[in-house]
Amino acid sequence: MISEFTAKKEEIIAVPGEETASVSMEESSADSSSSSKQDVRPARGRRGAPQRGRGGTRRTPRGGRDGARSEFDQKLIGIRRVARVMAGGRRFNFSVAMVLGDKKGRVGVGLGKASDTALAIEKAMRDAKRNMLTLELTKSNSIKHDVEAKYCASVVAIRPSSGSGLVAGSSVRAVLELGGVTDVTAKLLSRSKNAINNARAAVEALRKISKRPTASTNK
């Protein structure tokens, strides 16, 4: 009797143990399947997240595309802030002067005014393109004869000088360099220190050797 009672007790104890073992096995299998499903999902972080958007080249801040360069080189020769007195107070604008050229005989000077520097630079570039000159240069990229011009209080003289390279200073050098002019000597014959007027005087001097001379804008 005692042996039969102990055997039944062992059977009763063994049954719930088996059930708990089977339940634990089912829970572990469910956890493994859920973890595998979670691994399949893409990560939500910046590095793992899929990139969205249209493909193509990246645009530059001014709206152009990488690799699409302008045919003209540019150089800033003057920038200043100007004020205009209005009924409600002062209004500040920016005045920008730039030189544009392809270093192959084409050069121009432009002036732009706007409330923002970026917009003023854009206007100056458009103005320089409208006032572009095409120069008649020699085989050595020099000029044929001496030229001299005046703009406001600025007077500039440019003379050919073979083998000397480009000898010039201030904004006059920027005009000659972007115009592709070499083997010349430029000199300021006035005491004016206005870079914009000096550059315009250099353009007026180069206008005398341009292919299509236009009316001078001397003042």
Backbone hydrogen bonds, N-H to C=O, Kabsch-Sander energy under -0.5 kcal/mol:
donor,donor_aa,acceptor,acceptor_aa,energy
5,F,1,M,-2.5
6,T,2,I,-2.2
7,A,3,S,-2.2
8,K,4,E,-2.3
9,K,5,F,-2.0
10,E,6,T,-2.3
11,E,7,A,-2.0
12,I,8,K,-2.5
13,I,9,K,-2.3
14,A,10,E,-2.4
15,V,11,E,-1.7
17,G,13,I,-1.0
18,E,14,A,-1.9
19,E,15,V,-2.0
20,T,16,P,-2.4
21,A,17,G,-2.2
22,S,18,E,-2.6
23,V,19,E,-2.6
24,S,20,T,-2.4
25,M,21,A,-2.1
26,E,22,S,-2.2
27,E,23,V,-2.3
28,S,24,S,-2.3
29,S,25,M,-2.2
30,A,26,E,-2.2
31,D,27,E,-2.5
32,S,28,S,-2.3
33,S,29,S,-2.2
34,S,30,A,-2.3
35,S,31,D,-2.4
36,S,32,S,-2.2
37,K,33,S,-2.0
38,Q,34,S,-2.1
39,D,35,S,-1.9
40,V,36,S,-1.2
41,R,37,K,-0.9
49,A,45,G,-1.7
60,T,64,G,-3.0
63,G,60,T,-2.0
66,D,58,R,-1.5
68,A,65,R,-1.7
69,R,67,G,-1.3
73,D,101,G,-3.6
75,K,99,V,-1.7
77,I,75,K,-0.5
77,I,97,A,-2.2
78,G,97,A,-1.3
80,R,95,S,-2.1
82,V,80,R,-0.5
82,V,93,N,-2.7
84,R,91,R,-2.2
86,M,84,R,-0.6
86,M,89,G,-2.9
89,G,86,M,-0.7
91,R,84,R,-2.5
93,N,82,V,-3.0
94,F,114,A,-3.5
95,S,80,R,-3.0
96,V,94,F,-0.5
96,V,112,G,-3.0
97,A,78,G,-2.9
98,M,110,G,-2.3
99,V,75,K,-2.4
100,L,108,G,-2.7
101,G,73,D,-2.1
102,D,106,R,-1.5
103,K,106,R,-0.6
103,K,178,L,-2.8
105,G,179,G,-0.8
107,V,133,L,-1.6
108,G,100,L,-2.2
110,G,98,M,-2.5
112,G,96,V,-2.7
114,A,94,F,-1.9
120,A,116,D,-2.1
121,I,117,T,-2.5
122,E,118,A,-1.9
123,K,119,L,-2.1
124,A,120,A,-2.2
125,M,121,I,-2.1
126,R,122,E,-2.0
127,D,123,K,-2.3
128,A,124,A,-2.2
129,K,125,M,-1.9
130,R,126,R,-1.8
131,N,127,D,-1.6
132,M,129,K,-1.0
133,L,107,V,-3.0
135,L,105,G,-3.4
135,L,133,L,-0.6
136,E,209,I,-2.0
137,L,135,L,-0.8
138,T,142,S,-2.4
141,N,138,T,-1.7
147,V,158,I,-2.5
149,A,156,V,-2.2
151,Y,154,S,-2.8
154,S,151,Y,-2.6
156,V,149,A,-2.5
157,A,187,K,-2.5
158,I,147,V,-3.0
159,R,185,T,-2.5
161,S,183,D,-2.9
164,S,161,S,-1.4
167,V,165,G,-0.7
167,V,184,V,-2.3
168,A,166,L,-0.7
172,V,169,G,-1.0
173,R,169,G,-1.0
173,R,170,S,-0.6
174,A,170,S,-0.8
175,V,171,S,-1.8
176,L,172,V,-2.2
177,E,173,R,-2.8
178,L,174,A,-2.3
179,G,175,V,-1.2
180,G,177,E,-1.1
181,V,176,L,-2.5
182,T,141,N,-3.5
184,V,165,G,-1.3
185,T,159,R,-2.9
186,A,167,V,-2.9
187,K,157,A,-2.5
189,L,155,V,-2.6
189,L,187,K,-0.6
190,S,155,V,-0.6
195,A,193,K,-0.8
198,N,194,N,-2.2
199,A,195,A,-2.1
200,R,196,I,-2.2
201,A,197,N,-2.2
202,A,198,N,-1.9
203,V,199,A,-2.0
204,E,200,R,-2.3
205,A,201,A,-1.8
206,L,202,A,-2.2
207,R,203,V,-1.6
208,K,204,E,-0.6
208,K,205,A,-0.9
209,I,206,L,-1.4
210,S,207,R,-1.1
211,K,134,T,-3.2
